[in-house]
């Protein structure tokens, strides 16, 4: 597996871990990796990923988003792109418990 794909999967795993603990800080996070490997993280940036990577001279760029009960990682490295997506852990739990009473009267 290339480092590009490996980074994307690690970012998705980290976002899932943060969602499980309830410590996700923002709806969107952008991670830029420079030519020498330096990492720059931006919160809630809405620039297109390709333009942002070009403007900042990034070799790889990733955007982690959380919306509608889903976590997604979009990545860009030159001509290569990727998108990994999964449900947030609490979304699956809510679906499993949807028909269960939330309280009991006695």
N, C-alpha and C positions, 0 to 999 in steps of 0.2 A: 504494500500500500504506500502511495506517495505521501510525503509530508503534508501536502495540500489537503488530502482527504483525511489524514490522521488528525490534523488540526481541527477540521470541521467536526469530526466525531467527538473529539475531546471537548470542544466548545458545547456541543449538544449535551454531553454527559454532565458538564459543569452546570449548564442551565437547568437540567433536570434535578440535579442535587440541590441547587438553590431553590427551586420551586417546591421541592419536598419539605425543606426546612422553613419555607415562607420568607426567605431572605432575598428574594429577587428585588433589586433596587429600582429598575426601570422597565418600561415596555420594550425598549430597543437599546442595543449596545453594538457599537461598531468596533472591530478589532483590526488594526492595520499592522502589518509586519513589513518592516523595511528591508532593503537589500542586505544589510549586515545582521539582520535578525532582531533589531530593536522593535519593541511592541508599543503601540500607541492605542489607547482605548478612549472612545468617545461615547457619551451617553446621549440618547435621543437625537441623533443626527439624521436628517432626512435627505441628505444629498444622495444622488444615485451612486451606487457602490463603485462603478467604473470611473466616474468623474472624481470622486473623493480619492480613490487610489492613485489616479494620475496626478491630481493636485498635490498630494502629500508624498509622492514618490514611493508608494508602497509596492512591494513585490507581491504580497497577498493581502486580500481584504475579506473580512467576514462580517456579516450582520446577523445578530441574534435578536429575534423578535418573539414577543409573547402576546398573543391576542386570540380571542374567541376560544379559549381553552386549549390552545395549541402552542407549542414551542417550535420555532424553525431557525435553522442556520442556513444562510445563503453565502456562498463563497465565490471568490474570483481570483484567478492567478493567470495573467496573460489572457490567452484564448480559452482557458479552462474555467468552467463554472460548475457549481454544485448547489443542491438544495436538499437538506435533510429536515424532516419534520416529524413530530410525534405529539401525542396528546399530553397535556400537563397531568401529572399524577393525581391531583385532586379532582380533575374532570372525570377520570375513570371511576374514582371512588363515589362521586356524586351520582353517576349513572347507575352504579351497582345498588346504591341505597335509595334510589329515586322513589320507589314504591313503599319504602319503609316509613313507619311513623317517626316523627322527629321528637315526640314526647308522649308520655303516658299519663292518663288521668286515673286517679284512684279515689 
